[in-house]
């Protein structure tokens, strides 16, 4: 791959450009992209222009740049997330219709919980998850399920870092988190009352592939004061259904 005079590879610069887009920063000018990607303005304008021409980025009427549909198409088409999401959607819709609160599907990705899907009812409560957004593993119910069932190396790495406090209820003590993960494996679900925002409780159960390996977490976000038993029962039923469908279609 050809390098710039600074020794920066073309791929490296492309990745930095694409990574300036976040769930909350979806439109930027080429100059902002350049600054955030640490590129000289001329390189930023050229790369953005080439990506726009290829359809990977799109320009709106005010010259703002956003991720293009062509990039979405390519990324979605063959992703392992697609099949999992397709299999999980009907049971998720049922959970969401019965519990009438947010229902999410997340996977472990680069030591964070990455949300593939989120269903919400008009009057459901607060929820900080976004589709294609991420949350810290130790601070949400899906992340805790994924961490509890992650391989040893991932778990050690996640626990070796300082655990960020997001509310007064977030677990930030490594020993306490170890005990919580043991309890999650034993109980078969994770609860996260107020861990990421004081007013909500997350509840999550594991989704397993045909070998029994945990590949995702299915969760609901409830108002803090809501009863958890009905939601848990729905989550367990949905997870069994998804596990079965994954095994049948393997
Ligand atoms: C959780 O899964 O613990 C969770 C996620 C998002 C929220 C609240 C709780 O807004």
Boltz pocket constraint, residues with backbone or C-beta under 6 A from the ligand:
constraints:
  - pocket:
      binder: B
      contacts: [[A, 126], [A, 127], [A, 128], [A, 129], [A, 139], [A, 140], [A, 141], [A, 142], [A, 192], [A, 195], [A, 196], [A, 197], [A, 200], [A, 201], [A, 202], [A, 203], [A, 204], [A, 219], [A, 220], [A, 221]]
      max_distance: 6.0
